[in-house]
Amino acid sequence: MNKKTEKRPVILVASFGTTFNSSRSITIGAIESTLAETFPDHEIRRAFTSNNIRRILRERDGISIDGIPQALEKLAEEGVKDVVIMPTHMMEGDEYNNKIVAEAQKFKTRFDSLKVGHALLTTDADYDLLIDILRRTADARDAAATALVFMGHGTEHSANEAYSRLQRTINARGIKNMFIGTVEATPTVEDVVEMVRKSGAKEVVLSPLMIVAGDHATNDMAGNDPDSWKSIFERAGFAVRCRVTGLGSIYGVQKMIANHCREIL
């Protein structure tokens, strides 16, 4: 009798998700590829925590992506014994706590080992490292008179403090031309415009502080509507350039996530 083949351990990569197909492969897909290269003994699986995004992809494109409970149920039924859920979320807010940690708790008895990794911004070292990575995204045109403005999503959860903490860390390091704001919480775009004005910058480079450059980055940040960040900064008298590139496409960010994964393996 042949010995039953033991199932490989699984890294379940948990992302919020995106309906922008062109961005998905170069951000979420790139993170998954880096995890696969870093941990070749593990199988990489995908889950999205946004039920709305999963529904749109299913109805619009016929793409079926599991949520956390669906993915864990499949893994349990397949006989997988060891699972690490590795989030690509920026911080440990509602999506992380309710869609990942809480759901994982329900499956604890179904696996020999079920662990959940930390979000991108967790430790002091994470904040410093992300700042270094963001500064390296600047090109030769970004002189001292250019403000590097990063637009985060924002949340009503207390985890929104991460954005202010990131700005405080930037300030404490003496960096004068980097600014953090959010599209749905604080700091607001008005707050950021005022900070940039006080810095004396004449030009602004807008970039998303999000894993995926989706609707918020394309429309709320770089769009031509009057309420986009691009339009608001232009009306305030600044020359504006936009970089519509998700953090997930940056190798340094991919390695940050891989390192968080290594911490719990």
Short mmCIF file of the C-alpha atoms (twelve columns), coordinates in Angstrom:
data_MODEL
# 
_entry.id   MODEL 
# 
loop_
_atom_site.group_PDB 
_atom_site.id 
_atom_site.type_symbol 
_atom_site.label_atom_id 
_atom_site.label_alt_id 
_atom_site.label_comp_id 
_atom_site.label_asym_id 
_atom_site.label_seq_id 
_atom_site.Cartn_x 
_atom_site.Cartn_y 
_atom_site.Cartn_z 
_atom_site.pdbx_PDB_model_num 
ATOM 1   C CA . MET A 1   0.000   0.000  0.000   1 
ATOM 2   C CA . ASN A 2   1.300   3.419  -0.919  1 
ATOM 3   C CA . LYS A 3   1.816   5.818  1.912   1 
ATOM 4   C CA . LYS A 4   -0.695  8.662  1.741   1 
ATOM 5   C CA . THR A 5   0.938   11.800 0.362   1 
ATOM 6   C CA . GLU A 6   1.225   14.461 3.040   1 
ATOM 7   C CA . LYS A 7   -0.274  17.804 2.097   1 
ATOM 8   C CA . ARG A 8   2.102   20.742 1.771   1 
ATOM 9   C CA . PRO A 9   1.664   23.569 4.278   1 
ATOM 10  C CA . VAL A 10  -0.259  26.523 2.862   1 
ATOM 11  C CA . ILE A 11  0.219   30.277 2.972   1 
ATOM 12  C CA . LEU A 12  -3.217  31.775 2.418   1 
ATOM 13  C CA . VAL A 13  -2.614  35.314 1.141   1 
ATOM 14  C CA . ALA A 14  -5.498  37.462 2.383   1 
ATOM 15  C CA . SER A 15  -5.989  40.701 0.457   1 
ATOM 16  C CA . PHE A 16  -8.819  43.215 0.514   1 
ATOM 17  C CA . GLY A 17  -9.060  42.679 -3.236  1 
ATOM 18  C CA . THR A 18  -9.654  44.833 -6.289  1 
ATOM 19  C CA . THR A 19  -11.993 44.962 -9.280  1 
ATOM 20  C CA . PHE A 20  -9.180  46.464 -11.398 1 
ATOM 21  C CA . ASN A 21  -7.950  43.393 -13.245 1 
ATOM 22  C CA . SER A 22  -4.931  45.153 -14.720 1 
ATOM 23  C CA . SER A 23  -3.663  46.158 -11.287 1 
ATOM 24  C CA . ARG A 24  -4.359  42.863 -9.519  1 
ATOM 25  C CA . SER A 25  -1.601  40.834 -11.160 1 
ATOM 26  C CA . ILE A 26  1.143   43.435 -10.645 1 
ATOM 27  C CA . THR A 27  0.304   44.051 -6.981  1 
ATOM 28  C CA . ILE A 28  -1.465  41.173 -5.233  1 
ATOM 29  C CA . GLY A 29  -0.115  38.703 -7.762  1 
ATOM 30  C CA . ALA A 30  3.405   40.052 -7.319  1 
ATOM 31  C CA . ILE A 31  3.170   39.699 -3.531  1 
ATOM 32  C CA . GLU A 32  2.004   36.106 -3.931  1 
ATOM 33  C CA . SER A 33  4.899   35.393 -6.314  1 
ATOM 34  C CA . THR A 34  7.437   36.800 -3.863  1 
ATOM 35  C CA . LEU A 35  5.970   34.659 -1.077  1 
ATOM 36  C CA . ALA A 36  6.166   31.594 -3.349  1 
ATOM 37  C CA . GLU A 37  9.822   32.315 -4.122  1 
ATOM 38  C CA . THR A 38  10.648  32.976 -0.475  1 
ATOM 39  C CA . PHE A 39  8.859   29.898 0.888   1 
ATOM 40  C CA . PRO A 40  9.154   27.204 -1.809  1 
ATOM 41  C CA . ASP A 41  8.014   24.437 0.556   1 
ATOM 42  C CA . HIS A 42  4.606   26.096 0.933   1 
ATOM 43  C CA . GLU A 43  1.660   26.237 -1.423  1 
ATOM 44  C CA . ILE A 44  0.279   29.735 -2.011  1 
ATOM 45  C CA . ARG A 45  -3.495  30.250 -2.006  1 
ATOM 46  C CA . ARG A 46  -5.534  33.449 -2.461  1 
ATOM 47  C CA . ALA A 47  -8.477  34.936 -0.555  1 
ATOM 48  C CA . PHE A 48  -10.148 38.364 -0.653  1 
ATOM 49  C CA . THR A 49  -11.752 39.847 2.443   1 
ATOM 50  C CA . SER A 50  -14.089 42.212 0.548   1 
ATOM 51  C CA . ASN A 51  -17.348 40.422 -0.151  1 
ATOM 52  C CA . ASN A 52  -18.405 43.232 -2.485  1 
ATOM 53  C CA . ILE A 53  -15.305 42.897 -4.639  1 
ATOM 54  C CA . ARG A 54  -15.690 39.129 -4.746  1 
ATOM 55  C CA . ARG A 55  -19.323 39.561 -5.872  1 
ATOM 56  C CA . ILE A 56  -18.427 42.046 -8.622  1 
ATOM 57  C CA . LEU A 57  -15.673 39.815 -9.974  1 
ATOM 58  C CA . ARG A 58  -18.003 36.823 -9.979  1 
ATOM 59  C CA . GLU A 59  -20.902 38.623 -11.682 1 
ATOM 60  C CA . ARG A 60  -18.907 40.807 -14.067 1 
ATOM 61  C CA . ASP A 61  -15.974 38.596 -15.023 1 
ATOM 62  C CA . GLY A 62  -16.902 35.095 -13.930 1 
ATOM 63  C CA . ILE A 63  -13.908 35.093 -11.577 1 
ATOM 64  C CA . SER A 64  -14.466 33.200 -8.336  1 
ATOM 65  C CA . ILE A 65  -12.200 34.113 -5.416  1 
ATOM 66  C CA . ASP A 66  -12.769 32.683 -1.954  1 
ATOM 67  C CA . GLY A 67  -13.284 34.655 1.216   1 
ATOM 68  C CA . ILE A 68  -11.401 33.526 4.322   1 
ATOM 69  C CA . PRO A 69  -14.045 31.045 5.561   1 
ATOM 70  C CA . GLN A 70  -14.510 29.489 2.113   1 
ATOM 71  C CA . ALA A 71  -10.755 29.129 1.636   1 
ATOM 72  C CA . LEU A 72  -10.224 27.600 5.086   1 
ATOM 73  C CA . GLU A 73  -13.115 25.182 4.605   1 
ATOM 74  C CA . LYS A 74  -11.574 23.944 1.354   1 
ATOM 75  C CA . LEU A 75  -8.156  23.527 2.943   1 
ATOM 76  C CA . ALA A 76  -9.625  21.580 5.864   1 
ATOM 77  C CA . GLU A 77  -11.554 19.301 3.526   1 
ATOM 78  C CA . GLU A 78  -8.404  18.694 1.465   1 
ATOM 79  C CA . GLY A 79  -6.576  17.503 4.563   1 
ATOM 80  C CA . VAL A 80  -4.120  20.370 4.852   1 
ATOM 81  C CA . LYS A 81  -2.684  20.428 8.373   1 
ATOM 82  C CA . ASP A 82  -0.661  23.637 8.560   1 
ATOM 83  C CA . VAL A 83  -1.894  27.039 7.392   1 
ATOM 84  C CA . VAL A 84  -0.557  30.561 7.715   1 
ATOM 85  C CA . ILE A 85  -2.908  33.392 6.781   1 
ATOM 86  C CA . MET A 86  -0.747  36.235 5.509   1 
ATOM 87  C CA . PRO A 87  -2.591  39.550 5.162   1 
ATOM 88  C CA . THR A 88  -1.566  42.222 2.686   1 
ATOM 89  C CA . HIS A 89  -3.595  44.838 4.585   1 
ATOM 90  C CA . MET A 90  -1.920  48.099 5.568   1 
ATOM 91  C CA . MET A 91  -3.048  47.994 9.195   1 
ATOM 92  C CA . GLU A 92  -4.936  45.870 11.679  1 
ATOM 93  C CA . GLY A 93  -8.381  47.453 11.453  1 
ATOM 94  C CA . ASP A 94  -11.877 46.088 10.818  1 
ATOM 95  C CA . GLU A 95  -10.978 43.961 7.804   1 
ATOM 96  C CA . TYR A 96  -8.017  42.397 9.597   1 
ATOM 97  C CA . ASN A 97  -9.766  41.782 12.909  1 
ATOM 98  C CA . ASN A 98  -13.238 40.787 11.705  1 
ATOM 99  C CA . LYS A 99  -12.610 39.222 8.307   1 
ATOM 100 C CA . ILE A 100 -9.329  37.456 9.085   1 
ATOM 101 C CA . VAL A 101 -8.602  36.950 12.786  1 
ATOM 102 C CA . ALA A 102 -12.197 36.302 13.857  1 
ATOM 103 C CA . GLU A 103 -12.844 33.935 10.948  1 
ATOM 104 C CA . ALA A 104 -9.580  32.072 11.550  1 
ATOM 105 C CA . GLN A 105 -10.548 31.524 15.180  1 
ATOM 106 C CA . LYS A 106 -13.582 29.517 14.043  1 
ATOM 107 C CA . PHE A 107 -11.308 27.040 12.248  1 
ATOM 108 C CA . LYS A 108 -8.654  26.582 14.941  1 
ATOM 109 C CA . THR A 109 -9.682  22.982 15.686  1 
ATOM 110 C CA . ARG A 110 -9.680  21.984 12.008  1 
ATOM 111 C CA . PHE A 111 -5.905  22.259 11.586  1 
ATOM 112 C CA . ASP A 112 -2.807  21.178 13.479  1 
ATOM 113 C CA . SER A 113 -1.519  24.741 13.099  1 
ATOM 114 C CA . LEU A 114 -3.371  27.855 11.967  1 
ATOM 115 C CA . LYS A 115 -1.546  31.166 12.361  1 
ATOM 116 C CA . VAL A 116 -2.311  34.735 11.289  1 
ATOM 117 C CA . GLY A 117 0.465   37.134 10.301  1 
ATOM 118 C CA . HIS A 118 0.599   40.834 11.067  1 
ATOM 119 C CA . ALA A 119 -0.424  43.662 8.755   1 
ATOM 120 C CA . LEU A 120 2.170   45.747 6.921   1 
ATOM 121 C CA . LEU A 121 2.387   48.528 9.526   1 
ATOM 122 C CA . THR A 122 2.722   46.923 12.942  1 
ATOM 123 C CA . THR A 123 6.065   47.685 14.586  1 
ATOM 124 C CA . ASP A 124 8.140   50.865 14.794  1 
ATOM 125 C CA . ALA A 125 10.598  49.229 12.413  1 
ATOM 126 C CA . ASP A 126 7.796   48.739 9.867   1 
ATOM 127 C CA . TYR A 127 7.085   52.464 9.781   1 
ATOM 128 C CA . ASP A 128 10.739  53.356 9.301   1 
ATOM 129 C CA . LEU A 129 11.213  50.731 6.622   1 
ATOM 130 C CA . LEU A 130 8.136   51.812 4.669   1 
ATOM 131 C CA . ILE A 131 9.298   55.425 4.773   1 
ATOM 132 C CA . ASP A 132 12.658  54.370 3.333   1 
ATOM 133 C CA . ILE A 133 10.898  52.415 0.580   1 
ATOM 134 C CA . LEU A 134 8.615   55.330 -0.279  1 
ATOM 135 C CA . ARG A 135 11.551  57.735 -0.457  1 
ATOM 136 C CA . ARG A 136 13.264  55.409 -2.925  1 
ATOM 137 C CA . THR A 137 10.252  55.657 -5.232  1 
ATOM 138 C CA . ALA A 138 11.127  59.310 -5.817  1 
ATOM 139 C CA . ASP A 139 13.004  60.017 -9.034  1 
ATOM 140 C CA . ALA A 140 15.530  62.666 -10.030 1 
ATOM 141 C CA . ARG A 141 12.789  65.202 -10.708 1 
ATOM 142 C CA . ASP A 142 11.663  65.112 -7.084  1 
ATOM 143 C CA . ALA A 143 13.893  67.827 -5.695  1 
ATOM 144 C CA . ALA A 144 13.532  69.335 -2.248  1 
ATOM 145 C CA . ALA A 145 10.868  71.718 -3.575  1 
ATOM 146 C CA . THR A 146 8.691   68.759 -4.592  1 
ATOM 147 C CA . ALA A 147 6.183   67.448 -2.050  1 
ATOM 148 C CA . LEU A 148 5.692   63.683 -2.058  1 
ATOM 149 C CA . VAL A 149 2.045   63.186 -1.068  1 
ATOM 150 C CA . PHE A 150 0.703   59.707 -0.341  1 
ATOM 151 C CA . MET A 151 -3.029  59.038 -0.252  1 
ATOM 152 C CA . GLY A 152 -4.200  56.273 2.065   1 
ATOM 153 C CA . HIS A 153 -7.696  54.849 2.288   1 
ATOM 154 C CA . GLY A 154 -8.576  55.758 5.861   1 
ATOM 155 C CA . THR A 155 -10.958 54.088 8.277   1 
ATOM 156 C CA . GLU A 156 -13.266 54.934 11.167  1 
ATOM 157 C CA . HIS A 157 -11.482 52.219 13.166  1 
ATOM 158 C CA . SER A 158 -8.894  53.302 15.725  1 
ATOM 159 C CA . ALA A 159 -6.289  51.755 13.417  1 
ATOM 160 C CA . ASN A 160 -6.557  54.944 11.351  1 
ATOM 161 C CA . GLU A 161 -3.991  56.310 13.808  1 
ATOM 162 C CA . ALA A 162 -1.414  54.527 11.632  1 
ATOM 163 C CA . TYR A 163 -1.518  57.387 9.120   1 
ATOM 164 C CA . SER A 164 -0.810  60.046 11.727  1 
ATOM 165 C CA . ARG A 165 1.848   57.824 13.244  1 
ATOM 166 C CA . LEU A 166 3.498   57.505 9.846   1 
ATOM 167 C CA . GLN A 167 3.492   61.302 9.470   1 
ATOM 168 C CA . ARG A 168 4.913   61.755 12.971  1 
ATOM 169 C CA . THR A 169 7.695   59.312 12.169  1 
ATOM 170 C CA . ILE A 170 8.443   61.198 8.939   1 
ATOM 171 C CA . ASN A 171 8.594   64.481 10.843  1 
ATOM 172 C CA . ALA A 172 10.748  63.020 13.616  1 
ATOM 173 C CA . ARG A 173 13.272  61.894 11.022  1 
ATOM 174 C CA . GLY A 174 13.549  65.422 9.683   1 
ATOM 175 C CA . ILE A 175 12.030  64.634 6.292   1 
ATOM 176 C CA . LYS A 176 10.495  67.887 5.077   1 
ATOM 177 C CA . ASN A 177 8.818   66.920 1.800   1 
ATOM 178 C CA . MET A 178 6.761   63.790 2.537   1 
ATOM 179 C CA . PHE A 179 3.092   63.984 3.534   1 
ATOM 180 C CA . ILE A 180 0.399   61.433 4.378   1 
ATOM 181 C CA . GLY A 181 -3.363  61.831 3.987   1 
ATOM 182 C CA . THR A 182 -6.482  59.707 3.587   1 
ATOM 183 C CA . VAL A 183 -9.438  59.752 1.243   1 
ATOM 184 C CA . GLU A 184 -12.049 58.629 3.784   1 
ATOM 185 C CA . ALA A 185 -10.747 59.726 7.196   1 
ATOM 186 C CA . THR A 186 -8.009  61.921 8.665   1 
ATOM 187 C CA . PRO A 187 -5.684  63.526 7.783   1 
ATOM 188 C CA . THR A 188 -7.941  64.913 5.064   1 
ATOM 189 C CA . VAL A 189 -6.823  66.267 1.722   1 
ATOM 190 C CA . GLU A 190 -7.421  69.767 3.109   1 
ATOM 191 C CA . ASP A 191 -5.074  68.962 5.989   1 
ATOM 192 C CA . VAL A 192 -2.426  67.799 3.547   1 
ATOM 193 C CA . VAL A 193 -2.792  70.834 1.270   1 
ATOM 194 C CA . GLU A 194 -2.139  73.073 4.264   1 
ATOM 195 C CA . MET A 195 0.922   71.046 5.310   1 
ATOM 196 C CA . VAL A 196 2.324   71.188 1.788   1 
ATOM 197 C CA . ARG A 197 1.662   74.928 1.565   1 
ATOM 198 C CA . LYS A 198 3.578   75.512 4.796   1 
ATOM 199 C CA . SER A 199 6.492   73.433 3.482   1 
ATOM 200 C CA . GLY A 200 7.067   75.875 0.647   1 
ATOM 201 C CA . ALA A 201 6.808   73.198 -2.050  1 
ATOM 202 C CA . LYS A 202 5.767   74.322 -5.520  1 
ATOM 203 C CA . GLU A 203 5.172   70.917 -7.065  1 
ATOM 204 C CA . VAL A 204 3.296   67.865 -5.769  1 
ATOM 205 C CA . VAL A 205 3.699   64.217 -6.700  1 
ATOM 206 C CA . LEU A 206 0.624   62.195 -5.729  1 
ATOM 207 C CA . SER A 207 0.920   58.457 -5.065  1 
ATOM 208 C CA . PRO A 208 -1.442  55.937 -3.452  1 
ATOM 209 C CA . LEU A 209 -0.557  54.586 -0.017  1 
ATOM 210 C CA . MET A 210 -2.485  51.428 -0.857  1 
ATOM 211 C CA . ILE A 211 -1.460  47.921 -1.849  1 
ATOM 212 C CA . VAL A 212 -3.480  48.142 -5.069  1 
ATOM 213 C CA . ALA A 213 -3.911  51.177 -7.330  1 
ATOM 214 C CA . GLY A 214 -7.628  50.754 -7.918  1 
ATOM 215 C CA . ASP A 215 -10.632 53.060 -7.963  1 
ATOM 216 C CA . HIS A 216 -9.402  55.391 -5.216  1 
ATOM 217 C CA . ALA A 217 -6.013  55.900 -6.858  1 
ATOM 218 C CA . THR A 218 -7.355  56.206 -10.391 1 
ATOM 219 C CA . ASN A 219 -10.339 58.437 -9.685  1 
ATOM 220 C CA . ASP A 220 -10.203 59.971 -6.182  1 
ATOM 221 C CA . MET A 221 -6.499  60.734 -6.450  1 
ATOM 222 C CA . ALA A 222 -5.575  61.154 -10.121 1 
ATOM 223 C CA . GLY A 223 -8.955  61.792 -11.749 1 
ATOM 224 C CA . ASN A 224 -10.063 65.004 -13.414 1 
ATOM 225 C CA . ASP A 225 -13.238 65.514 -11.384 1 
ATOM 226 C CA . PRO A 226 -13.301 68.715 -9.289  1 
ATOM 227 C CA . ASP A 227 -13.114 66.773 -6.012  1 
ATOM 228 C CA . SER A 228 -10.103 64.622 -6.937  1 
ATOM 229 C CA . TRP A 229 -6.861  65.255 -5.051  1 
ATOM 230 C CA . LYS A 230 -5.194  66.227 -8.333  1 
ATOM 231 C CA . SER A 231 -7.813  68.904 -8.991  1 
ATOM 232 C CA . ILE A 232 -7.789  70.164 -5.406  1 
ATOM 233 C CA . PHE A 233 -4.005  70.614 -5.395  1 
ATOM 234 C CA . GLU A 234 -4.067  72.281 -8.803  1 
ATOM 235 C CA . ARG A 235 -6.690  74.777 -7.614  1 
ATOM 236 C CA . ALA A 236 -4.444  75.482 -4.638  1 
ATOM 237 C CA . GLY A 237 -1.745  76.585 -7.076  1 
ATOM 238 C CA . PHE A 238 0.522   73.551 -7.204  1 
ATOM 239 C CA . ALA A 239 1.920   71.793 -10.252 1 
ATOM 240 C CA . VAL A 240 0.814   68.156 -9.917  1 
ATOM 241 C CA . ARG A 241 2.145   64.848 -11.168 1 
ATOM 242 C CA . CYS A 242 0.495   61.519 -10.384 1 
ATOM 243 C CA . ARG A 243 1.995   58.077 -9.967  1 
ATOM 244 C CA . VAL A 244 -0.819  55.552 -10.077 1 
ATOM 245 C CA . THR A 245 1.185   52.625 -8.722  1 
ATOM 246 C CA . GLY A 246 0.080   50.361 -5.900  1 
ATOM 247 C CA . LEU A 247 2.493   49.541 -3.083  1 
ATOM 248 C CA . GLY A 248 2.117   45.850 -3.868  1 
ATOM 249 C CA . SER A 249 4.125   46.321 -7.054  1 
ATOM 250 C CA . ILE A 250 7.151   47.563 -5.080  1 
ATOM 251 C CA . TYR A 251 9.598   44.770 -4.279  1 
ATOM 252 C CA . GLY A 252 10.548  46.292 -0.925  1 
ATOM 253 C CA . VAL A 253 6.914   46.130 0.201   1 
ATOM 254 C CA . GLN A 254 6.639   42.553 -1.053  1 
ATOM 255 C CA . LYS A 255 9.667   41.663 1.080   1 
ATOM 256 C CA . MET A 256 8.154   43.390 4.111   1 
ATOM 257 C CA . ILE A 257 5.147   41.100 3.826   1 
ATOM 258 C CA . ALA A 258 7.392   38.073 3.311   1 
ATOM 259 C CA . ASN A 259 9.357   38.998 6.418   1 
ATOM 260 C CA . HIS A 260 6.148   39.262 8.451   1 
ATOM 261 C CA . CYS A 261 5.293   35.801 7.194   1 
ATOM 262 C CA . ARG A 262 8.688   34.442 8.181   1 
ATOM 263 C CA . GLU A 263 8.164   35.720 11.729  1 
ATOM 264 C CA . ILE A 264 5.319   33.277 12.338  1 
ATOM 265 C CA . LEU A 265 6.401   30.227 10.316  1 
# 
